Amino acid sequence: MWNLSEEQQMIQKTVRDWASAKLAPRAEQYEHDKVFDVELYKEFATLGFPGIRYPEELGGGGGNILDMCIWVKELARVLPGFAISASVACGLGAKMLGYGNEEQKQKYLIPTVEGTMIGAFGLTEPNAGSDATNLQTRAVKDGDEWVLNGAKTFITNGIVADYILVSAKTGPGKTEIGIFIVPQGTPGLHAAPIDKNCWFSSDTALLTLENCRIPADHLIGEPAGGLKLLTKNLNEGRVTYAAHCYGIAEGCFDGALEYVHQREAFGQKVADFQNTQFKLAEMKMKLDLAWTYIMRAAAEVQENPDAGLTASICKNYAAQISEELAREARHLLGGYGCMNEYAVGRLARDVFVAEVGEGSREINYRVIWKSLTQKFK
Ligand SMILES: Cc1cc2nc3c(=O)[nH]c(=O)nc-3n(C[C@H](O)[C@H](O)[C@H](O)COP(=O)(O)OP(=O)(O)OC[C@H]3O[C@@H](n4cnc5c(N)ncnc54)[C@H](O)[C@@H]3O)c2cc1C
């Protein structure tokens, strides 16, 4: 149970080789230019990984959550910004399309599974982040169209995406939320880049929707059924995101381990100081615990998509150790931990955001607390 299958070992090796040949040599340039390389993503997609979690009848690989965790962590180990854009391109938005009708699946989902289309998911707003029920974006039915007005912020792939799955209030009730397919280029949809201090190789946008009209059949499922669809995928998203955090931690660890075997101080390798050895041993313990828990959580959520406690522990622990390992790894590199010459410094820049996505630390603590207090109610 605790070993990867032969097929999973193959996924790991293929993505690791691809990332080291194609992604690593360009990583620094992408970070400098602050771009998500769509063409490189499409090249990656020809290997079939973005579609791995989708059923074979949709052109996917019919794989499981752990299969997806493996490719996500392998990309994050090298370039977290590219990894997040890649996983969002075929992630939550596409998952929502799975609840759509046949036409929506044919037109948007299948090309996304194949990697020829890029998706984005727009939930967060300037005044509604963790509390999704506070959305201000409105969708009003007008004949055979929906008219959307509002703003979405921090949207990964908001500029490069072919379509954005936008969540909007469809009625006065707090949970009356619908999910709409808004194709890029729809009149009234504007996307602007956001200047951020992490995930430089990912595209992050502020979207505004001004009298944005979309056909009535661009609604997914029921007008007030969006929140239910979202929560169905929450736990899988948290486990996959944990794999992203783990990938950063592993990249930092590998970089530090290599560095201390090259660098000398006081006539010996930095690796020969007992402090270095104990630090790296402790880092390895945390890494292995995080990965083992990701494997457990992937299996549990696969079996029971409502396994919220496990998913929240998994996400928070992986995010926590990614911060700890990044800090320690950078420290072991001394001044070089602050230089772009080594991947460790770049990876360490991306751990803060790891705590924010898929439910901030506190939002996941809330889930854990809820399960602890249940029997006292
Ligand atoms: C680079 C980047 C990319 C992103 N990509 C996307 C995307 O593609 N699509 C999308 O929809 N969103 C995206 N997000 C948004 C992300 O999901 C939100 O930032 C996250 O949900 C937190 O919301 P917020 O930033 O509004 O923080 P807030 O919800 O305002 O939280 C602020 C602080 O309050 C704490 N807090 C909030 N509620 C509670 C509570 N009940 N108890 C205790 N503490 C609480 C939080 O933990 C946090 O520390 C992205 C964010 C970033 C930074």
The ligand as a Gaussian input file, in Angstrom:
#p B3LYP/6-31G(d) Opt

LIG

0 1
 C       -1.504000      33.545000      -6.285000
 C       -2.925000      33.185000      -5.981000
 C       -3.681000      32.463000      -6.897000
 C       -5.025000      32.187000      -6.634000
 N       -5.798000      31.544000      -7.573000
 C       -7.142000      31.488000      -7.410000
 C       -7.998000      30.990000      -8.447000
 O       -7.540000      30.525000      -9.489000
 N       -9.337000      31.032000      -8.268000
 C       -9.906000      31.514000      -7.113000
 O      -11.135000      31.541000      -7.028000
 N       -9.127000      31.962000      -6.099000
 C       -7.774000      31.976000      -6.218000
 N       -6.969000      32.449000      -5.206000
 C       -7.603000      32.956000      -4.007000
 C       -7.419000      32.127000      -2.763000
 O       -8.181000      30.967000      -2.841000
 C       -7.783000      33.057000      -1.595000
 O       -6.721000      33.969000      -1.437000
 C       -8.056000      32.300000      -0.315000
 O       -9.286000      31.614000      -0.428000
 C       -8.142000      33.231000       0.892000
 O       -9.022000      34.276000       0.649000
 P       -8.552000      35.800000       0.921000
 O       -7.250000      36.004000       0.277000
 O       -9.668000      36.691000       0.560000
 O       -8.315000      35.852000       2.489000
 P       -9.428000      36.079000       3.618000
 O      -10.527000      35.084000       3.463000
 O       -9.789000      37.498000       3.674000
 O       -8.576000      35.703000       4.912000
 C       -7.685000      36.637000       5.543000
 C       -7.161000      35.956000       6.809000
 O       -8.266000      35.680000       7.671000
 C       -8.266000      34.289000       8.014000
 N       -9.646000      33.813000       8.169000
 C      -10.665000      33.908000       7.265000
 N      -11.762000      33.313000       7.756000
 C      -11.427000      32.831000       8.972000
 C      -12.129000      32.096000       9.985000
 N      -13.408000      31.745000       9.828000
 N      -11.477000      31.761000      11.121000
 C      -10.171000      32.117000      11.305000
 N       -9.448000      32.798000      10.381000
 C      -10.081000      33.149000       9.251000
 C       -7.560000      33.591000       6.868000
 O       -7.032000      32.319000       7.250000
 C       -6.478000      34.603000       6.525000
 O       -5.390000      34.444000       7.383000
 C       -5.597000      32.643000      -5.409000
 C       -4.809000      33.305000      -4.466000
 C       -3.495000      33.576000      -4.733000
 C       -2.685000      34.326000      -3.706000

